[in-house]
Amino acid sequence: MNRKRVVVLARAGAARERTEAAIVQAGADVAALLDPATASEDDVRAAAPDVLLVILDPFVEQALDTFDDVLGDPALEILFDDADVAAKRDAWETARWARHLQAKLHGHDDVLPPVRDAAAAPVAASDEPLGFQAEMEALSLQVAAMPDVPQSRSPVSSTASGAVVIAAGTLGNSGDLIVSQHHRMFLYQRERKPGLATSELLVQAKHLVDNKNIFIREGGFVDFFSLVFDRHEIIYAEGVPAESLMVNDATVNRLPSELSEDVKARFPGLSQNQHFGTEAGRQFLDAIGPETLFKAPAKPVLDRQR
């Protein structure tokens, strides 16, 4: 596998430093670190990059006009990241983002941490993949520290309160995944779709319903479980990425009143920004066909149609 050469266009600071570390973890070479305030398109081309990674903040966005030619060069792969998000990545988040970056650079969709064969000989902690041990330990500590949140048990109907069932295999999930209609799945596309700012998409489950492989379950009761972290996170459910509960006024106020008040009391002052990615609505999905987002064709669950 050839090592990609990456030019980072960003101002100096924590965001650029963490991004540089992620590029190295992703198995690529940092060809140059350029500040858009002093660099030019000639500087970018002189580094002979395969990829130009732009870390966006208000200043960088204003300076991008001077880089129109390289940004429009079809021979270059252009990636964008958010400076605020990049600056806050700690060791395990950097390791996770490095896997997503590696997937982008090498054109695959394997973003899961490496899984060790349970039958294999034990591996010393020092031999674990870079960042993996820290990632798992940090995630375990966050989960262990979370306060108990009361469950909201609601009757399921075929309208607003119905649960969405994503049949096994539809998005690469190992088993049937049951989520609320507003729960957003994190979908990565190898090529950014026209009209979207990023190739990372956050899609509400209700927008994926096709009544074949993804459908609304009728009747009965459903228990929803949500995880809350210090930041809005992407976690894995049945092997596919989905969002954690994003705590801010807009989302919390849509919860049942007793649960909303409890979350506000348990996490006073917590107001999270969305994880990096672009929200894709139903209108956009209808235009491209939701099935284009599916990992592989799944066997239709015809007996579960409404």
C-alpha positions as CSV (number, residue, x, y, z in Angstrom):
1,M,0.0,0.0,0.0
2,N,1.6,3.3,-1.1
3,R,1.9,6.0,1.5
4,K,-0.2,9.0,0.6
5,R,1.4,12.5,0.9
6,V,-0.8,14.9,2.8
7,V,-0.5,18.7,2.9
8,V,-2.2,20.2,5.9
9,L,-3.6,23.7,5.3
10,A,-4.2,25.2,8.7
11,R,-3.1,27.7,11.3
12,A,-0.6,26.6,13.9
13,G,-2.1,25.3,17.1
14,A,-3.6,22.3,18.8
15,A,-5.9,21.4,15.9
16,R,-3.0,21.2,13.4
17,E,-0.8,19.2,15.9
18,R,-3.5,16.6,16.5
19,T,-4.3,16.3,12.9
20,E,-0.6,15.8,12.1
21,A,-0.5,12.9,14.7
22,A,-3.6,11.4,13.1
23,I,-2.1,11.5,9.6
24,V,1.0,9.6,10.9
25,Q,-1.3,7.0,12.7
26,A,-3.2,6.6,9.4
27,G,0.0,5.5,7.7
28,A,0.4,8.6,5.5
29,D,3.2,11.1,5.2
30,V,2.9,14.8,6.2
31,A,4.2,16.5,3.1
32,A,3.9,20.0,4.5
33,L,2.2,22.0,7.2
34,L,1.1,25.3,5.6
35,D,-0.5,28.4,7.2
36,P,-2.9,29.9,4.6
37,A,-1.9,33.4,5.9
38,T,1.6,33.0,4.5
39,A,1.4,30.1,2.0
40,S,0.4,30.1,-1.6
41,E,-0.8,27.6,-4.2
42,D,2.7,27.2,-5.4
43,D,3.7,26.1,-1.9
44,V,1.0,23.4,-2.0
45,R,2.1,22.1,-5.4
46,A,5.7,22.2,-4.5
47,A,5.0,19.6,-1.7
48,A,3.6,17.2,-4.4
49,P,0.7,16.1,-2.3
50,D,-1.9,13.4,-3.1
51,V,-4.2,14.9,-0.5
52,L,-4.9,18.4,0.7
53,L,-6.4,18.5,4.2
54,V,-8.0,21.8,5.1
55,I,-8.7,22.5,8.8
56,L,-11.5,25.1,8.8
57,D,-11.9,28.0,11.1
58,P,-13.3,31.5,10.2
59,F,-9.9,32.8,9.2
60,V,-9.0,29.9,7.0
61,E,-12.4,30.0,5.3
62,Q,-11.8,33.6,4.3
63,A,-8.3,32.7,3.0
64,L,-9.5,29.8,0.8
65,D,-10.3,32.1,-2.1
66,T,-6.5,32.3,-2.9
67,F,-6.4,28.5,-3.2
68,D,-9.3,28.0,-5.7
69,D,-7.1,26.4,-8.3
70,V,-5.7,23.6,-6.1
71,L,-9.1,23.1,-4.4
72,G,-10.5,22.5,-7.9
73,D,-7.7,20.3,-9.1
74,P,-9.2,16.9,-10.0
75,A,-5.8,15.2,-9.4
76,L,-5.9,16.2,-5.7
77,E,-8.2,14.6,-3.1
78,I,-9.5,17.4,-0.9
79,L,-10.5,16.7,2.7
80,F,-12.0,19.1,5.3
81,D,-12.0,19.1,9.1
82,D,-13.3,21.5,11.7
83,A,-10.7,23.3,13.8
84,D,-12.7,23.3,17.1
85,V,-13.4,19.5,16.8
86,A,-9.8,18.7,15.9
87,A,-8.4,20.7,18.7
88,K,-10.4,18.8,21.3
89,R,-9.4,15.3,20.2
90,D,-7.6,13.5,22.9
91,A,-5.5,10.3,22.4
92,W,-8.3,7.9,21.8
93,E,-10.3,10.2,19.7
94,T,-7.2,10.9,17.5
95,A,-6.8,7.1,17.1
96,R,-10.4,6.8,16.1
97,W,-10.2,9.6,13.6
98,A,-7.0,8.2,12.2
99,R,-8.9,5.1,11.2
100,H,-11.5,7.1,9.4
101,L,-8.8,9.1,7.7
102,Q,-7.0,5.9,6.7
103,A,-10.3,4.7,5.1
104,K,-10.6,8.0,3.2
105,L,-7.0,7.9,2.0
106,H,-7.1,4.3,0.8
107,G,-10.7,4.0,-0.4
108,H,-12.1,1.4,2.0
109,D,-14.8,1.6,4.7
110,D,-13.2,-0.4,7.5
111,V,-13.1,2.0,10.4
112,L,-13.4,-0.4,13.3
113,P,-10.6,-1.0,15.8
114,P,-8.6,-4.2,15.0
115,V,-10.1,-7.3,16.7
116,R,-7.8,-9.8,18.2
117,D,-8.6,-13.5,17.9
118,A,-9.7,-14.7,21.3
119,A,-8.0,-18.0,20.7
120,A,-4.7,-16.4,19.9
121,A,-1.9,-16.0,22.5
122,P,-2.2,-13.0,24.8
123,V,-0.7,-9.7,23.5
124,A,1.2,-7.4,25.8
125,A,-0.3,-4.0,26.2
126,S,2.8,-2.4,24.7
127,D,2.1,-4.4,21.5
128,E,-1.5,-3.2,21.0
129,P,-2.1,-1.0,17.9
130,L,-1.2,2.6,18.6
131,G,-3.9,4.4,20.4
132,F,-6.2,1.4,20.7
133,Q,-5.5,0.6,24.4
134,A,-6.0,4.3,25.4
135,E,-9.2,4.4,23.3
136,M,-10.8,1.5,25.0
137,E,-9.7,2.5,28.5
138,A,-11.0,6.1,28.0
139,L,-14.3,4.9,26.6
140,S,-14.7,2.4,29.5
141,L,-14.1,5.1,32.1
142,Q,-16.6,7.5,30.5
143,V,-19.3,4.7,30.4
144,A,-18.6,3.7,34.0
145,A,-18.8,7.4,35.2
146,M,-22.2,8.0,33.6
147,P,-25.1,8.6,36.0
148,D,-28.1,6.4,35.7
149,V,-30.8,7.9,33.5
150,P,-34.4,6.8,33.9
151,Q,-35.8,4.9,31.0
152,S,-38.7,6.2,29.1
153,R,-41.2,3.4,28.2
154,S,-43.6,4.5,25.5
155,P,-46.1,2.6,23.4
156,V,-45.0,2.1,19.8
157,S,-47.3,3.2,17.0
158,S,-46.9,3.3,13.3
159,T,-46.5,7.1,13.4
160,A,-44.3,9.4,15.5
161,S,-43.4,7.0,18.3
162,G,-42.7,3.9,16.2
163,A,-39.3,2.4,16.5
164,V,-37.2,2.0,13.3
165,V,-35.8,-1.5,12.7
166,I,-32.7,-1.8,10.5
167,A,-32.5,-5.4,9.4
168,A,-29.2,-7.2,9.9
169,G,-26.7,-6.6,7.1
170,T,-28.5,-3.5,5.6
171,L,-25.8,-1.1,6.8
172,G,-23.3,-3.8,7.6
173,N,-24.9,-4.3,11.1
174,S,-24.3,-7.7,12.6
175,G,-27.9,-8.0,13.9
176,D,-31.2,-6.2,13.7
177,L,-30.7,-2.6,15.1
178,I,-33.7,-0.9,16.7
179,V,-33.5,2.9,17.2
180,S,-35.9,5.8,17.5
181,Q,-36.9,7.6,14.4
182,H,-34.8,10.7,15.2
183,H,-31.7,8.7,16.1
184,R,-29.0,9.5,13.5
185,M,-26.8,7.0,11.9
186,F,-23.2,8.0,10.9
187,L,-22.6,7.0,7.3
188,Y,-19.3,7.4,5.5
189,Q,-19.2,7.7,1.7
190,R,-15.9,7.1,-0.2
191,E,-16.9,10.0,-2.5
192,R,-18.6,13.1,-1.3
193,K,-22.1,13.5,-2.8
194,P,-22.7,16.7,-4.7
195,G,-24.5,19.2,-2.5
196,L,-23.0,18.0,0.7
197,A,-20.1,19.6,2.6
198,T,-18.5,16.3,3.7
199,S,-18.5,12.7,2.9
200,E,-19.5,11.9,6.5
201,L,-23.3,12.0,6.8
202,L,-25.6,12.0,9.9
203,V,-29.0,10.6,8.8
204,Q,-32.1,10.3,11.0
205,A,-33.3,6.6,10.9
206,K,-36.7,7.6,9.8
207,H,-35.3,9.0,6.5
208,L,-33.8,5.5,5.7
209,V,-37.2,3.7,5.9
210,D,-37.9,1.8,2.7
211,N,-40.4,-0.8,4.3
212,K,-38.2,-3.6,3.0
213,N,-34.9,-3.7,4.8
214,I,-35.6,-0.7,7.1
215,F,-39.1,-0.4,8.5
216,I,-41.2,1.0,11.4
217,R,-42.2,-1.6,14.0
218,E,-45.8,-1.4,15.0
219,G,-47.5,-2.0,18.3
220,G,-46.2,-3.0,21.8
221,F,-43.6,-1.1,23.8
222,V,-40.0,-0.1,23.2
223,D,-37.2,0.9,25.6
224,F,-34.6,3.4,24.2
225,F,-31.2,3.6,25.7
226,S,-28.9,6.6,25.0
227,L,-25.3,7.2,26.1
228,V,-24.2,10.7,27.1
229,F,-20.5,11.6,26.9
230,D,-18.5,14.8,27.6
231,R,-18.8,15.5,23.8
232,H,-21.2,14.4,21.1
233,E,-19.7,11.1,20.0
234,I,-20.0,8.4,17.3
235,I,-20.3,5.0,18.9
236,Y,-20.9,1.5,17.5
237,A,-24.2,-0.4,17.8
238,E,-24.4,-3.8,16.2
239,G,-21.1,-3.0,14.5
240,V,-22.2,0.2,12.8
241,P,-21.6,3.8,13.8
242,A,-24.4,5.8,15.3
243,E,-24.5,9.0,17.4
244,S,-24.6,9.3,21.2
245,L,-27.3,11.5,22.7
246,M,-26.3,15.1,21.8
247,V,-27.1,17.3,24.9
248,N,-28.2,20.8,24.0
249,D,-31.4,22.8,24.2
250,A,-32.7,21.7,20.8
251,T,-32.4,18.0,21.5
252,V,-33.2,17.8,25.2
253,N,-36.4,19.8,24.8
254,R,-37.7,17.2,22.4
255,L,-37.4,14.5,25.0
256,P,-40.4,13.5,27.2
257,S,-40.8,16.2,29.8
258,E,-39.8,14.1,32.8
259,L,-36.8,12.8,31.1
260,S,-35.8,16.2,29.7
261,E,-35.9,17.7,33.2
262,D,-33.8,14.8,34.6
263,V,-31.1,15.1,31.9
264,K,-30.9,18.9,32.5
265,A,-30.5,18.3,36.2
266,R,-27.8,15.7,35.8
267,F,-25.8,17.6,33.2
268,P,-26.2,21.3,34.1
269,G,-24.7,23.7,31.6
270,L,-23.7,20.9,29.2
271,S,-24.3,22.1,25.6
272,Q,-22.6,20.0,23.0
273,N,-21.7,20.7,19.4
274,Q,-22.4,18.2,16.7
275,H,-19.8,15.6,15.8
276,F,-18.0,16.3,12.5
277,G,-20.3,15.5,9.6
278,T,-23.2,16.8,7.5
279,E,-26.9,16.1,8.3
280,A,-28.7,14.7,5.2
281,G,-32.4,15.2,5.1
282,R,-35.2,13.2,3.4
283,Q,-35.3,15.5,0.4
284,F,-31.6,14.9,-0.4
285,L,-31.9,11.1,0.2
286,D,-34.9,11.0,-2.1
287,A,-32.8,12.7,-4.8
288,I,-29.9,10.2,-4.6
289,G,-31.9,7.1,-3.5
290,P,-31.4,6.0,0.1
291,E,-30.3,2.6,-1.1
292,T,-27.0,4.2,-2.4
293,L,-26.1,4.6,1.3
294,F,-26.5,0.9,2.1
295,K,-23.4,-1.2,2.6
296,A,-24.6,-4.1,0.6
297,P,-28.0,-5.3,-0.6
298,A,-29.8,-7.1,2.2
299,K,-32.4,-9.8,1.8
300,P,-35.7,-8.0,1.8
301,V,-37.8,-8.5,5.0
302,L,-41.1,-8.6,3.0
303,D,-43.1,-10.1,5.9
304,R,-42.3,-7.0,8.0
305,Q,-43.7,-4.4,5.7
306,R,-46.4,-2.1,7.1
